[in-house]
Amino acid sequence: MTQAMFFFALVVLACVAAGRLSGRLGVPALLLFLLLGMLCGVDGPLGLAFDDFVLSEQICSAALAFIMFYGGFGTRWEAARPVALQAVLLSTVGVVVTALLTAGFCHLVLGLSLAESLLTGAVISSTDAASVFSILRAKRLGLKENTASLLELESGSNDPCSYLITVTALYFLGVGGESGLWIVVLRQVLFGLLLGAAVAAGAIFLLRRLDFSESGMDILFVFAAALLAYSLPALAGGNGYLGAYLAGLWMGNSAIPRKAALVHFFDGITGLAQMILFFLLGLLATPSQIPAALPMALGVAGFLTFVARPVAVFLLMKPLGRSTRQCLLVSWAGLRGAASIVFAVMAVGRGAAMGHDLFHVVFCVCLFSVALQGSLLPRVAERLEMTDSEESLRRTFNDYQGENLLHLTQFRIGEGHPWQEKRLADCPLPTDTLVVMIRRGQEQVIPGGDTLLREGDLLVVSTPLYEEKERGVPLREIPVEQGSPWARRRVRELELPEVGLIVLLRRLDGSAVVPKGDTEIRVGDTMVVTDREEIKASL
């Protein structure tokens, strides 16, 4: 046991170092985790022989469940709502189209049986949440047309559909049990949705009414809820990944206390899960068997990347009025990764009779996808003119910045502002506050004490980050929907308790408004308010 702990510590340290190195090399960190596992494997310098597919499926499923949960938890629904229809179509119909097209290629071109072709297409039909999240966030890639939200919502929600198709394919290969196929499918969807939603509703109810903050038990409570959201549907014969993602999405977009601490915790847990998952998959691979699987893998990878994925994307997105540039970028961003390999491990571990080396074929497809598509994703986005430098700087109230002790905010010098036509040195800035930049039209001005402020200047100001300790003022978001008593009223007309305050209004176009008494609240706004019991009672 001590040796295992020692080895595990070394693996984590090596993965952390690889993650730091990935930025300098320009390759995704997840690819380095895979290669590190292969170096430790049976054909590597350490020569560790590991081929337990059953144990690997259990470990990888647990890691993937946390990635799915946090993928939902970190998805801001208000930002994703404008592209929700496209994302849901891609994560359901798009997955089915991709699987069927790839299955047709495997059967007609590669000569596999129908059942084997369907299984091969099923396990690689989804884009991988861990890969997409890692690259988008590591590169701080701001994308136009709300494409980042589209990719995150799609890649975070399509694994359950891919898992469902994989279970269906296994059924045709005789690994489906005695129940009828329609019962298996219905149970997968129904139990995944109902039990995942039940766990989320119960967790939110308790987090709002019980005081966990004194001992930090709220973090352990949500940790347990994530496990329960996956395991409860899975034990009932349902889709655990669907339950975990749905629970994370609901909880992440609900008003729960101390969300900052939860974000920091699950950032670390998800990072560890990605390290373990990709390292273990690399350890499970046998590099000496890769050459035999490579021709089939390259054929499948090429067809998937340049035919199946683009056909599915254009078929579903163009009729909805999306631009050709966005469709091309979304097609290229369809990375395959850990989820596909985990589903292949599941198929092998459950004894699916295959005429080819499914695991290493899928492993090579994913290696190709992460290495080529992942590495070139920023360049492809730039060539398609889909990058947005301003988008990468935007922050939401739930997007905390780790170790950064400074907070950036902005305000504009409007007509009649007391600072207008004054030198910056003569303006009464609060202590520990610094103007770091002035945006004047299209020009960026680096400010100095003698800088003269003009009407229309946008000041970017740094202030010390407020850290909520034991007692603070938590914030919550309230969407203003059609029929809401808040809609089409001015702030001064609202009967807020004395302890209540509307901190910010976020408009549908993405702009943020600091409200005044005559500010009108519109349908579609998101209000950020102080989260006190008195305000909850007034809603």
Protein Blocks (a to p, Z undefined) as FASTA:
>chain_A
ZZmmmmmmmmmmmmmmmmmmmmmnopafklmmmmmmmmmmmmlmnopacfbfklmmmmmm
mmmmmmmmmmmmmpcfklmmmmmmmmmmmmmmmmmmmmmmmmmmmmmmnopafklmmmmm
mmmmpccfklmmmmmmmnopacehhlmmmmmmmmmmmmmmmmmmmmmmmmmnopnojbdf
klmmmmmmmmmmmmmmmmmmmmmmmmmmpcfklnopmmmmmmmmmmmmmmmmmmnopafk
lmmmmmmmmmmmpccehklmmmmmmmmmmmmmmmmmmmmmmmmpcfklmmmmmmmmmmmm
mmmmmmmmmmmmmmmmmmnopafklmmmmmmmmccdfkmmmmmmmmmmnopacfbdfklm
mmmmmmmmmmmmmmmmmmmmmmnopacfklmmpccfklcghjafbdcddddddehiakgo
pafklpccdehiacfbdcehjbccdddfklccdehiacdddddddddffbccdddddddd
ehiakgopafklpccdfkbccfbdcdfkopacdddfklccdehiacdddddfklmmmZZ
